[in-house]
Amino acid sequence: MDQDLETVALVTRPTKSTQFYLFNLFGDYILPRGGCIWLNDLLYLLELLDVGERAARSTLSRMKQRGWFVTHREGRESQYILTAAGRAILEEGERRIFEAPHRGWDGRWRLVVYSLPEELRRERNDLRKKLAWLGFGNLAPGAWISPHNREDEVLEVARDLDVRDYVTLFHGGVSRPDEEIVAACWDLEALDAAYEAFVARYQPAYKALYAEMEAEGTLLLAPEACFQRRFWLTYDFQFFPRKDPNLPRRLLPAGWSGTAARQLLHDYRALLSAGMGDFLDERVGPCTDREDR
């Protein structure tokens, strides 16, 4: 089984990465509210996720050096503001994580073929990672395939890596049966098991919380706890888009667990969001002076 899928299937999280936590916070909570947050509020949210101040400040400094944030100071307080580069990374991730199921496939495959010289091996590795992130499967050396029409995204990646002249795109029918192509490119059995483990982990808590809301007319869980649950729910789910090509239904096995996992993610996030009330707006609200908040 693929190591990433095995990690999810065993229901354990990867080694804690403060940078990864920060990307999640900014992408899911801060970007939708303007893209900026006061440092003390950010440190408080990280503390709820068991991230210490020292690790947070160190990571924020490195991320700022890479051009993902700028800071604005008012007296002793600092505000972290996403740059255009930081926004682009987060928006791309959000699109992939919450991408709708692929419907209405026209039956045509999209093929990306490339041949990069050895001196561009770093760019070649980056291209492979980007193609996998976009849902392409490695059909053969230098050949990646997908049922999605992602020509614009692939060309943008090729231009960003300065390898456009080495990349060619095709689309149309393929001589091999669709089932053989899927089996050659993706381990759907392992992915299905990982989705099943995700559902097994989070569905009981969702059902219990939903039943409580139905009985009481409101959630008794504190807003901070709702935030924590919602963060970890999404954090654990976001590893799936790295492996799941979001294939059309006709290419998926019967009883595909990914469908239930996506629905659970949607329903549980909505329930927890209702339980947070104004908690996030008070912490992350619009970029204004501290005196106005």
Secondary structure, 3 states (H helix, E strand, C coil): CCHHHHHHHCCCCCCCCHHHHHHHHHHHHHHHHCCEEEHHHHHHHHHHCCCCHHHHHHHHHHHHHCCCEEEEEECCEEEEEECHHHHHHHHHHHHHHCCCCCCCCCCCEEEEEECCCHHHHHHHHHHHHHHHHCCCEEEECCEEEECCCCHHHHHHHHHHCCCHHHEEEEEECCCCCHHHHHHHHCCHHHHHHHHHHHHHHHHHHHHHHHHHHHHHCCCCCCHHHHHHHHHHHHHHHCCHHHCCCCCCHHHCCCCCHHHHHHHHHHHHHHHHHHHHCCHHHHHHCCCCCHHHC
